[in-house]
Amino acid sequence: MTYTILGRAIPKEYLSMGVLGSLAGFVAYKQTGKKNIPKSVEEAKKAVPINAGSSEEEQFIRKFIADAEKEGAAASKH
């Protein structure tokens, strides 16, 4: 059986495949959900935990990150 759409004969198989494909695309799009993107760098820093074994290790990691940020800021000025 065919349907006449805009003067053209369209088989029912094509219509059903189009509907199912559109439905699958819509469901896939909706399942991606909203991404929680931090609005600022400070929010991103607070969101990432530092899993250190000791307080010395945590201080070392924080110092390393601070030094790397200073180098990055100095490099971006040039």
N, C-alpha and C positions, 0 to 999 in steps of 0.2 A: 504494500500500500504506500502511496506517496501523497504528500501534501503539497498544495500549490501556495508558495510564498513569494510575493512580489513577482508573480508571473513565471516562476521557475518551479519545476518539480523537484521536491526534496524528499528522499526516502526516509521512512520513519527511523531506520537504523542510525542515520546521521543525526537526526534530532535527539534521539535518546543518548547517543554518545556525547553530543554537545552538552546536554543537560548534566549527565554524570560527570563529565570532565570539569564543567563549571562548579559543580558541587564539591568535587574533590579539591579543586584549587581554593575554593572559599574556606573549606575546613582546614586545609594545610596553612593558609594564611592566618586564620584565627588561632591556631594552636601555637603560633610563634610567640604570642603574648607581647606585653609591653616590657621593654628592657629598662632596668633601673640604672640609668646613667647618672653618675654624680654631677652636680651642677658646677662644682668648683674643684680645684686641686686639693684644697683642705678637706673637703668631704671625702674625696677619694683616699687620702692618707688615713683618715679616721676609720674608713670602712675596711682597710686591709690590716689584719692583725699581724703582729710580729711574734712568731712562735720560737722564742729563744729558750734554751735550756737553763740559763742563769741570767742574773741581772747584768753581769759583765758582758755577756754575749749580746744582750739587748742594747746596752750602751754602745757597743762597738758597731752594731748594725745601724743604729740611729745616727752615729757620727759619720759612718760611711755614706749614708744616704744624704746627709747634710752637705758633706764635702762634694759629692757627685752633683748635687743641685747647684752648688756654687760654681763648679766647673762648667756646668751646662749653661748657667746664666752668663758667665764670662765669655763663653764661646759664642753665644747668640748675639752678643754686643758687637762682635767683630764683623 
